[in-house]
Amino acid sequence: MSTTPDVVLERAERPVRTAAEVNEEIRALWFRSGGTLNTEQRSTYERLVLEWAAAQ
């Protein structure tokens, strides 16, 4: 008998973007940063790369 509740987590529904659309945002992020990402920008970049990979 399990003591943990059965919980189903659903992903938040978001519009699905194409890899090209996400790549455009990645390129814009690098352009705006001048080639060096700060901590906040790095987090955004990592999220975008995961989104890009999922869109492939």
CHARMM-style PDB file with segment names, atoms N, HN, CA, C and O in Angstrom:
ATOM      1  N   MET     1       0.842  -1.180   0.000  1.00  0.00      PROA
ATOM      2  CA  MET     1       0.000   0.000   0.000  1.00  0.00      PROA
ATOM      3  C   MET     1       0.884   1.240   0.000  1.00  0.00      PROA
ATOM      4  O   MET     1       1.760   1.392   0.852  1.00  0.00      PROA
ATOM      5  N   SER     2       0.649   2.111  -0.951  1.00  0.00      PROA
ATOM      6  HN  SER     2      -0.063   1.988  -1.642  1.00  0.00      PROA
ATOM      7  CA  SER     2       1.444   3.320  -1.083  1.00  0.00      PROA
ATOM      8  C   SER     2       0.929   4.404  -0.147  1.00  0.00      PROA
ATOM      9  O   SER     2      -0.276   4.549   0.055  1.00  0.00      PROA
ATOM     10  N   THR     3       1.855   5.157   0.416  1.00  0.00      PROA
ATOM     11  HN  THR     3       2.834   5.040   0.251  1.00  0.00      PROA
ATOM     12  CA  THR     3       1.464   6.266   1.291  1.00  0.00      PROA
ATOM     13  C   THR     3       1.477   7.597   0.564  1.00  0.00      PROA
ATOM     14  O   THR     3       1.125   8.625   1.144  1.00  0.00      PROA
ATOM     15  N   THR     4       1.878   7.590  -0.700  1.00  0.00      PROA
ATOM     16  HN  THR     4       2.164   6.756  -1.171  1.00  0.00      PROA
ATOM     17  CA  THR     4       1.905   8.835  -1.466  1.00  0.00      PROA
ATOM     18  C   THR     4       0.676   8.917  -2.355  1.00  0.00      PROA
ATOM     19  O   THR     4       0.257   7.913  -2.931  1.00  0.00      PROA
ATOM     20  N   PRO     5       0.100  10.099  -2.471  1.00  0.00      PROA
ATOM     21  CA  PRO     5      -1.101  10.239  -3.312  1.00  0.00      PROA
ATOM     22  C   PRO     5      -0.748  10.099  -4.789  1.00  0.00      PROA
ATOM     23  O   PRO     5       0.347  10.456  -5.221  1.00  0.00      PROA
ATOM     24  N   ASP     6      -1.689   9.580  -5.537  1.00  0.00      PROA
ATOM     25  HN  ASP     6      -2.580   9.290  -5.186  1.00  0.00      PROA
ATOM     26  CA  ASP     6      -1.514   9.497  -6.992  1.00  0.00      PROA
ATOM     27  C   ASP     6      -1.899  10.845  -7.583  1.00  0.00      PROA
ATOM     28  O   ASP     6      -3.061  11.252  -7.547  1.00  0.00      PROA
ATOM     29  N   VAL     7      -0.905  11.521  -8.122  1.00  0.00      PROA
ATOM     30  HN  VAL     7       0.038  11.190  -8.151  1.00  0.00      PROA
ATOM     31  CA  VAL     7      -1.133  12.860  -8.680  1.00  0.00      PROA
ATOM     32  C   VAL     7      -0.725  12.844 -10.139  1.00  0.00      PROA
ATOM     33  O   VAL     7       0.351  12.362 -10.494  1.00  0.00      PROA
ATOM     34  N   VAL     8      -1.580  13.365 -10.961  1.00  0.00      PROA
ATOM     35  HN  VAL     8      -2.454  13.756 -10.672  1.00  0.00      PROA
ATOM     36  CA  VAL     8      -1.276  13.490 -12.376  1.00  0.00      PROA
ATOM     37  C   VAL     8      -1.043  14.964 -12.657  1.00  0.00      PROA
ATOM     38  O   VAL     8      -1.928  15.796 -12.458  1.00  0.00      PROA
ATOM     39  N   LEU     9       0.159  15.276 -13.123  1.00  0.00      PROA
ATOM     40  HN  LEU     9       0.878  14.600 -13.285  1.00  0.00      PROA
ATOM     41  CA  LEU     9       0.484  16.653 -13.458  1.00  0.00      PROA
ATOM     42  C   LEU     9       0.364  16.835 -14.958  1.00  0.00      PROA
ATOM     43  O   LEU     9       0.936  16.075 -15.739  1.00  0.00      PROA
ATOM     44  N   GLU    10      -0.369  17.830 -15.340  1.00  0.00      PROA
ATOM     45  HN  GLU    10      -0.833  18.448 -14.706  1.00  0.00      PROA
ATOM     46  CA  GLU    10      -0.531  18.128 -16.758  1.00  0.00      PROA
ATOM     47  C   GLU    10       0.341  19.313 -17.106  1.00  0.00      PROA
ATOM     48  O   GLU    10       0.431  20.279 -16.349  1.00  0.00      PROA
ATOM     49  N   ARG    11       0.988  19.231 -18.270  1.00  0.00      PROA
ATOM     50  HN  ARG    11       0.914  18.446 -18.885  1.00  0.00      PROA
ATOM     51  CA  ARG    11       1.791  20.349 -18.742  1.00  0.00      PROA
ATOM     52  C   ARG    11       0.875  21.497 -19.115  1.00  0.00      PROA
ATOM     53  O   ARG    11      -0.213  21.303 -19.657  1.00  0.00      PROA
ATOM     54  N   ALA    12       1.339  22.689 -18.814  1.00  0.00      PROA
ATOM     55  HN  ALA    12       2.223  22.847 -18.374  1.00  0.00      PROA
ATOM     56  CA  ALA    12       0.582  23.866 -19.223  1.00  0.00      PROA
ATOM     57  C   ALA    12       0.527  23.886 -20.736  1.00  0.00      PROA
ATOM     58  O   ALA    12       1.537  23.681 -21.409  1.00  0.00      PROA
ATOM     59  N   GLU    13      -0.629  24.127 -21.250  1.00  0.00      PROA
ATOM     60  HN  GLU    13      -1.449  24.294 -20.703  1.00  0.00      PROA
ATOM     61  CA  GLU    13      -0.759  24.144 -22.702  1.00  0.00      PROA
ATOM     62  C   GLU    13      -0.281  25.484 -23.247  1.00  0.00      PROA
ATOM     63  O   GLU    13      -0.744  26.546 -22.830  1.00  0.00      PROA
ATOM     64  N   ARG    14       0.646  25.407 -24.179  1.00  0.00      PROA
ATOM     65  HN  ARG    14       1.021  24.544 -24.517  1.00  0.00      PROA
ATOM     66  CA  ARG    14       1.184  26.585 -24.838  1.00  0.00      PROA
ATOM     67  C   ARG    14       1.122  26.358 -26.332  1.00  0.00      PROA
ATOM     68  O   ARG    14       1.148  25.218 -26.796  1.00  0.00      PROA
ATOM     69  N   PRO    15       1.041  27.434 -27.082  1.00  0.00      PROA
ATOM     70  CA  PRO    15       1.099  27.261 -28.527  1.00  0.00      PROA
ATOM     71  C   PRO    15       2.447  26.640 -28.909  1.00  0.00      PROA
ATOM     72  O   PRO    15       3.485  27.033 -28.377  1.00  0.00      PROA
ATOM     73  N   VAL    16       2.430  25.695 -29.807  1.00  0.00      PROA
ATOM     74  HN  VAL    16       1.586  25.376 -30.239  1.00  0.00      PROA
ATOM     75  CA  VAL    16       3.649  25.042 -30.247  1.00  0.00      PROA
ATOM     76  C   VAL    16       4.277  25.872 -31.358  1.00  0.00      PROA
ATOM     77  O   VAL    16       3.618  26.214 -32.340  1.00  0.00      PROA
ATOM     78  N   ARG    17       5.554  26.192 -31.192  1.00  0.00      PROA
ATOM     79  HN  ARG    17       6.089  25.915 -30.394  1.00  0.00      PROA
ATOM     80  CA  ARG    17       6.266  26.964 -32.209  1.00  0.00      PROA
ATOM     81  C   ARG    17       7.147  26.019 -33.012  1.00  0.00      PROA
ATOM     82  O   ARG    17       7.554  24.960 -32.534  1.00  0.00      PROA
ATOM     83  N   THR    18       7.426  26.421 -34.221  1.00  0.00      PROA
ATOM     84  HN  THR    18       7.095  27.281 -34.610  1.00  0.00      PROA
ATOM     85  CA  THR    18       8.324  25.627 -35.058  1.00  0.00      PROA
ATOM     86  C   THR    18       9.761  25.825 -34.589  1.00  0.00      PROA
ATOM     87  O   THR    18      10.074  26.788 -33.890  1.00  0.00      PROA
ATOM     88  N   ALA    19      10.626  24.899 -34.984  1.00  0.00      PROA
ATOM     89  HN  ALA    19      10.372  24.116 -35.551  1.00  0.00      PROA
ATOM     90  CA  ALA    19      12.045  25.020 -34.659  1.00  0.00      PROA
ATOM     91  C   ALA    19      12.611  26.316 -35.237  1.00  0.00      PROA
ATOM     92  O   ALA    19      13.451  26.962 -34.610  1.00  0.00      PROA
ATOM     93  N   ALA    20      12.159  26.691 -36.412  1.00  0.00      PROA
ATOM     94  HN  ALA    20      11.476  26.166 -36.921  1.00  0.00      PROA
ATOM     95  CA  ALA    20      12.646  27.924 -37.045  1.00  0.00      PROA
ATOM     96  C   ALA    20      12.259  29.158 -36.227  1.00  0.00      PROA
ATOM     97  O   ALA    20      13.052  30.090 -36.094  1.00  0.00      PROA
ATOM     98  N   GLU    21      11.051  29.162 -35.685  1.00  0.00      PROA
ATOM     99  HN  GLU    21      10.407  28.405 -35.794  1.00  0.00      PROA
ATOM    100  CA  GLU    21      10.608  30.297 -34.867  1.00  0.00      PROA
ATOM    101  C   GLU    21      11.433  30.399 -33.584  1.00  0.00      PROA
ATOM    102  O   GLU    21      11.824  31.491 -33.173  1.00  0.00      PROA
ATOM    103  N   VAL    22      11.687  29.270 -32.967  1.00  0.00      PROA
ATOM    104  HN  VAL    22      11.369  28.383 -33.301  1.00  0.00      PROA
ATOM    105  CA  VAL    22      12.477  29.269 -31.738  1.00  0.00      PROA
ATOM    106  C   VAL    22      13.919  29.657 -32.053  1.00  0.00      PROA
ATOM    107  O   VAL    22      14.536  30.413 -31.303  1.00  0.00      PROA
ATOM    108  N   ASN    23      14.454  29.147 -33.154  1.00  0.00      PROA
ATOM    109  HN  ASN    23      13.952  28.533 -33.763  1.00  0.00      PROA
ATOM    110  CA  ASN    23      15.811  29.493 -33.557  1.00  0.00      PROA
ATOM    111  C   ASN    23      15.948  30.998 -33.783  1.00  0.00      PROA
ATOM    112  O   ASN    23      16.971  31.588 -33.438  1.00  0.00      PROA
ATOM    113  N   GLU    24      14.943  31.602 -34.348  1.00  0.00      PROA
ATOM    114  HN  GLU    24      14.112  31.122 -34.629  1.00  0.00      PROA
ATOM    115  CA  GLU    24      14.965  33.052 -34.561  1.00  0.00      PROA
ATOM    116  C   GLU    24      15.077  33.785 -33.217  1.00  0.00      PROA
ATOM    117  O   GLU    24      15.814  34.764 -33.098  1.00  0.00      PROA
ATOM    118  N   GLU    25      14.349  33.307 -32.217  1.00  0.00      PROA
ATOM    119  HN  GLU    25      13.751  32.511 -32.314  1.00  0.00      PROA
ATOM    120  CA  GLU    25      14.420  33.933 -30.892  1.00  0.00      PROA
ATOM    121  C   GLU    25      15.794  33.712 -30.254  1.00  0.00      PROA
ATOM    122  O   GLU    25      16.326  34.605 -29.596  1.00  0.00      PROA
ATOM    123  N   ILE    26      16.361  32.527 -30.449  1.00  0.00      PROA
ATOM    124  HN  ILE    26      15.928  31.801 -30.984  1.00  0.00      PROA
ATOM    125  CA  ILE    26      17.706  32.247 -29.924  1.00  0.00      PROA
ATOM    126  C   ILE    26      18.724  33.191 -30.554  1.00  0.00      PROA
ATOM    127  O   ILE    26      19.566  33.760 -29.859  1.00  0.00      PROA
ATOM    128  N   ARG    27      18.643  33.353 -31.863  1.00  0.00      PROA
ATOM    129  HN  ARG    27      17.959  32.890 -32.428  1.00  0.00      PROA
ATOM    130  CA  ARG    27      19.576  34.247 -32.557  1.00  0.00      PROA
ATOM    131  C   ARG    27      19.421  35.699 -32.077  1.00  0.00      PROA
ATOM    132  O   ARG    27      20.408  36.411 -31.900  1.00  0.00      PROA
ATOM    133  N   ALA    28      18.180  36.119 -31.874  1.00  0.00      PROA
ATOM    134  HN  ALA    28      17.377  35.540 -32.019  1.00  0.00      PROA
ATOM    135  CA  ALA    28      17.937  37.478 -31.396  1.00  0.00      PROA
ATOM    136  C   ALA    28      18.498  37.670 -29.981  1.00  0.00      PROA
ATOM    137  O   ALA    28      19.038  38.730 -29.664  1.00  0.00      PROA
ATOM    138  N   LEU    29      18.369  36.659 -29.148  1.00  0.00      PROA
ATOM    139  HN  LEU    29      17.929  35.799 -29.405  1.00  0.00      PROA
ATOM    140  CA  LEU    29      18.901  36.730 -27.792  1.00  0.00      PROA
ATOM    141  C   LEU    29      20.418  36.920 -27.824  1.00  0.00      PROA
ATOM    142  O   LEU    29      20.956  37.771 -27.116  1.00  0.00      PROA
ATOM    143  N   TRP    30      21.100  36.126 -28.645  1.00  0.00      PROA
ATOM    144  HN  TRP    30      20.663  35.435 -29.220  1.00  0.00      PROA
ATOM    145  CA  TRP    30      22.556  36.256 -28.767  1.00  0.00      PROA
ATOM    146  C   TRP    30      22.941  37.621 -29.334  1.00  0.00      PROA
ATOM    147  O   TRP    30      23.920  38.224 -28.893  1.00  0.00      PROA
ATOM    148  N   PHE    31      22.180  38.105 -30.301  1.00  0.00      PROA
ATOM    149  HN  PHE    31      21.384  37.616 -30.658  1.00  0.00      PROA
ATOM    150  CA  PHE    31      22.482  39.406 -30.903  1.00  0.00      PROA
ATOM    151  C   PHE    31      22.351  40.522 -29.863  1.00  0.00      PROA
ATOM    152  O   PHE    31      23.231  41.373 -29.731  1.00  0.00      PROA
ATOM    153  N   ARG    32      21.224  40.500 -29.121  1.00  0.00      PROA
ATOM    154  HN  ARG    32      20.510  39.808 -29.228  1.00  0.00      PROA
ATOM    155  CA  ARG    32      20.993  41.527 -28.096  1.00  0.00      PROA
ATOM    156  C   ARG    32      22.046  41.489 -26.998  1.00  0.00      PROA
ATOM    157  O   ARG    32      22.396  42.527 -26.435  1.00  0.00      PROA
ATOM    158  N   SER    33      22.549  40.309 -26.693  1.00  0.00      PROA
ATOM    159  HN  SER    33      22.265  39.466 -27.150  1.00  0.00      PROA
ATOM    160  CA  SER    33      23.509  40.166 -25.590  1.00  0.00      PROA
ATOM    161  C   SER    33      24.921  40.574 -25.994  1.00  0.00      PROA
ATOM    162  O   SER    33      25.789  40.751 -25.139  1.00  0.00      PROA
ATOM    163  N   GLY    34      25.148  40.722 -27.278  1.00  0.00      PROA
ATOM    164  HN  GLY    34      24.443  40.578 -27.973  1.00  0.00      PROA
ATOM    165  CA  GLY    34      26.490  41.047 -27.739  1.00  0.00      PROA
ATOM    166  C   GLY    34      27.442  39.859 -27.675  1.00  0.00      PROA
ATOM    167  O   GLY    34      28.661  40.024 -27.718  1.00  0.00      PROA
ATOM    168  N   GLY    35      26.875  38.666 -27.572  1.00  0.00      PROA
ATOM    169  HN  GLY    35      25.885  38.533 -27.537  1.00  0.00      PROA
ATOM    170  CA  GLY    35      27.702  37.462 -27.583  1.00  0.00      PROA
ATOM    171  C   GLY    35      28.030  36.878 -26.226  1.00  0.00      PROA
ATOM    172  O   GLY    35      28.647  35.816 -26.140  1.00  0.00      PROA
ATOM    173  N   THR    36      27.625  37.561 -25.155  1.00  0.00      PROA
ATOM    174  HN  THR    36      27.125  38.424 -25.225  1.00  0.00      PROA
ATOM    175  CA  THR    36      27.860  37.057 -23.797  1.00  0.00      PROA
ATOM    176  C   THR    36      26.546  37.100 -23.031  1.00  0.00      PROA
ATOM    177  O   THR    36      25.920  38.153 -22.913  1.00  0.00      PROA
ATOM    178  N   LEU    37      26.135  35.949 -22.512  1.00  0.00      PROA
ATOM    179  HN  LEU    37      26.644  35.094 -22.608  1.00  0.00      PROA
ATOM    180  CA  LEU    37      24.865  35.867 -21.791  1.00  0.00      PROA
ATOM    181  C   LEU    37      25.072  36.020 -20.292  1.00  0.00      PROA
ATOM    182  O   LEU    37      25.974  35.418 -19.709  1.00  0.00      PROA
ATOM    183  N   ASN    38      24.206  36.849 -19.667  1.00  0.00      PROA
ATOM    184  HN  ASN    38      23.473  37.339 -20.141  1.00  0.00      PROA
ATOM    185  CA  ASN    38      24.229  36.919 -18.208  1.00  0.00      PROA
ATOM    186  C   ASN    38      23.403  35.747 -17.658  1.00  0.00      PROA
ATOM    187  O   ASN    38      22.897  34.936 -18.433  1.00  0.00      PROA
ATOM    188  N   THR    39      23.269  35.655 -16.369  1.00  0.00      PROA
ATOM    189  HN  THR    39      23.681  36.314 -15.740  1.00  0.00      PROA
ATOM    190  CA  THR    39      22.592  34.517 -15.743  1.00  0.00      PROA
ATOM    191  C   THR    39      21.147  34.391 -16.203  1.00  0.00      PROA
ATOM    192  O   THR    39      20.689  33.291 -16.515  1.00  0.00      PROA
ATOM    193  N   GLU    40      20.436  35.493 -16.247  1.00  0.00      PROA
ATOM    194  HN  GLU    40      20.808  36.386 -15.994  1.00  0.00      PROA
ATOM    195  CA  GLU    40      19.031  35.463 -16.677  1.00  0.00      PROA
ATOM    196  C   GLU    40      18.920  35.055 -18.146  1.00  0.00      PROA
ATOM    197  O   GLU    40      18.075  34.239 -18.514  1.00  0.00      PROA
ATOM    198  N   GLN    41      19.780  35.632 -18.970  1.00  0.00      PROA
ATOM    199  HN  GLN    41      20.466  36.295 -18.671  1.00  0.00      PROA
ATOM    200  CA  GLN    41      19.776  35.297 -20.388  1.00  0.00      PROA
ATOM    201  C   GLN    41      20.157  33.838 -20.615  1.00  0.00      PROA
ATOM    202  O   GLN    41      19.610  33.190 -21.509  1.00  0.00      PROA
ATOM    203  N   ARG    42      21.079  33.317 -19.826  1.00  0.00      PROA
ATOM    204  HN  ARG    42      21.523  33.842 -19.100  1.00  0.00      PROA
ATOM    205  CA  ARG    42      21.499  31.918 -19.947  1.00  0.00      PROA
ATOM    206  C   ARG    42      20.324  30.996 -19.636  1.00  0.00      PROA
ATOM    207  O   ARG    42      20.144  29.978 -20.305  1.00  0.00      PROA
ATOM    208  N   SER    43      19.526  31.341 -18.632  1.00  0.00      PROA
ATOM    209  HN  SER    43      19.672  32.167 -18.089  1.00  0.00      PROA
ATOM    210  CA  SER    43      18.333  30.538 -18.305  1.00  0.00      PROA
ATOM    211  C   SER    43      17.342  30.554 -19.460  1.00  0.00      PROA
ATOM    212  O   SER    43      16.760  29.528 -19.811  1.00  0.00      PROA
ATOM    213  N   THR    44      17.159  31.733 -20.045  1.00  0.00      PROA
ATOM    214  HN  THR    44      17.631  32.567 -19.760  1.00  0.00      PROA
ATOM    215  CA  THR    44      16.269  31.857 -21.201  1.00  0.00      PROA
ATOM    216  C   THR    44      16.795  31.024 -22.354  1.00  0.00      PROA
ATOM    217  O   THR    44      16.029  30.316 -23.009  1.00  0.00      PROA
ATOM    218  N   TYR    45      18.088  31.099 -22.609  1.00  0.00      PROA
ATOM    219  HN  TYR    45      18.710  31.674 -22.078  1.00  0.00      PROA
ATOM    220  CA  TYR    45      18.719  30.341 -23.684  1.00  0.00      PROA
ATOM    221  C   TYR    45      18.516  28.839 -23.485  1.00  0.00      PROA
ATOM    222  O   TYR    45      18.156  28.132 -24.426  1.00  0.00      PROA
ATOM    223  N   GLU    46      18.742  28.358 -22.280  1.00  0.00      PROA
ATOM    224  HN  GLU    46      19.034  28.933 -21.516  1.00  0.00      PROA
ATOM    225  CA  GLU    46      18.585  26.932 -21.998  1.00  0.00      PROA
ATOM    226  C   GLU    46      17.149  26.474 -22.236  1.00  0.00      PROA
ATOM    227  O   GLU    46      16.920  25.397 -22.786  1.00  0.00      PROA
ATOM    228  N   ARG    47      16.179  27.298 -21.819  1.00  0.00      PROA
ATOM    229  HN  ARG    47      16.365  28.173 -21.372  1.00  0.00      PROA
ATOM    230  CA  ARG    47      14.763  26.972 -22.054  1.00  0.00      PROA
ATOM    231  C   ARG    47      14.467  26.935 -23.548  1.00  0.00      PROA
ATOM    232  O   ARG    47      13.757  26.050 -24.027  1.00  0.00      PROA
ATOM    233  N   LEU    48      15.013  27.895 -24.275  1.00  0.00      PROA
ATOM    234  HN  LEU    48      15.590  28.614 -23.886  1.00  0.00      PROA
ATOM    235  CA  LEU    48      14.785  27.955 -25.716  1.00  0.00      PROA
ATOM    236  C   LEU    48      15.407  26.766 -26.441  1.00  0.00      PROA
ATOM    237  O   LEU    48      14.809  26.226 -27.371  1.00  0.00      PROA
ATOM    238  N   VAL    49      16.596  26.356 -26.024  1.00  0.00      PROA
ATOM    239  HN  VAL    49      17.082  26.794 -25.268  1.00  0.00      PROA
ATOM    240  CA  VAL    49      17.244  25.212 -26.664  1.00  0.00      PROA
ATOM    241  C   VAL    49      16.418  23.945 -26.455  1.00  0.00      PROA
ATOM    242  O   VAL    49      16.281  23.133 -27.370  1.00  0.00      PROA
ATOM    243  N   LEU    50      15.873  23.777 -25.263  1.00  0.00      PROA
ATOM    244  HN  LEU    50      15.984  24.436 -24.519  1.00  0.00      PROA
ATOM    245  CA  LEU    50      15.014  22.614 -25.012  1.00  0.00      PROA
ATOM    246  C   LEU    50      13.746  22.669 -25.878  1.00  0.00      PROA
ATOM    247  O   LEU    50      13.300  21.654 -26.413  1.00  0.00      PROA
ATOM    248  N   GLU    51      13.181  23.872 -26.003  1.00  0.00      PROA
ATOM    249  HN  GLU    51      13.543  24.697 -25.569  1.00  0.00      PROA
ATOM    250  CA  GLU    51      11.998  24.037 -26.843  1.00  0.00      PROA
ATOM    251  C   GLU    51      12.347  23.760 -28.306  1.00  0.00      PROA
ATOM    252  O   GLU    51      11.584  23.110 -29.021  1.00  0.00      PROA
ATOM    253  N   TRP    52      13.496  24.254 -28.741  1.00  0.00      PROA
ATOM    254  HN  TRP    52      14.115  24.782 -28.160  1.00  0.00      PROA
ATOM    255  CA  TRP    52      13.950  24.039 -30.120  1.00  0.00      PROA
ATOM    256  C   TRP    52      14.124  22.533 -30.397  1.00  0.00      PROA
ATOM    257  O   TRP    52      13.676  22.028 -31.426  1.00  0.00      PROA
ATOM    258  N   ALA    53      14.774  21.837 -29.472  1.00  0.00      PROA
ATOM    259  HN  ALA    53      15.138  22.247 -28.636  1.00  0.00      PROA
ATOM    260  CA  ALA    53      15.024  20.406 -29.644  1.00  0.00      PROA
ATOM    261  C   ALA    53      13.698  19.633 -29.708  1.00  0.00      PROA
ATOM    262  O   ALA    53      13.570  18.691 -30.489  1.00  0.00      PROA
ATOM    263  N   ALA    54      12.732  20.021 -28.904  1.00  0.00      PROA
ATOM    264  HN  ALA    54      12.836  20.786 -28.269  1.00  0.00      PROA
ATOM    265  CA  ALA    54      11.432  19.340 -28.903  1.00  0.00      PROA
ATOM    266  C   ALA    54      10.672  19.607 -30.195  1.00  0.00      PROA
ATOM    267  O   ALA    54       9.844  18.798 -30.614  1.00  0.00      PROA
ATOM    268  N   ALA    55      10.953  20.738 -30.824  1.00  0.00      PROA
ATOM    269  HN  ALA    55      11.626  21.396 -30.484  1.00  0.00      PROA
ATOM    270  CA  ALA    55      10.258  21.104 -32.055  1.00  0.00      PROA
ATOM    271  C   ALA    55      10.852  20.431 -33.281  1.00  0.00      PROA
ATOM    272  O   ALA    55      10.246  20.463 -34.353  1.00  0.00      PROA
ATOM    273  N   GLN    56      12.017  19.826 -33.149  1.00  0.00      PROA
ATOM    274  HN  GLN    56      12.509  19.800 -32.279  1.00  0.00      PROA
ATOM    275  CA  GLN    56      12.701  19.181 -34.274  1.00  0.00      PROA
ATOM    276  C   GLN    56      11.929  17.987 -34.762  1.00  0.00      PROA
ATOM    277  OT1 GLN    56      12.355  17.320 -35.705  1.00  0.00      PROA
TER     278      GLN     56
END
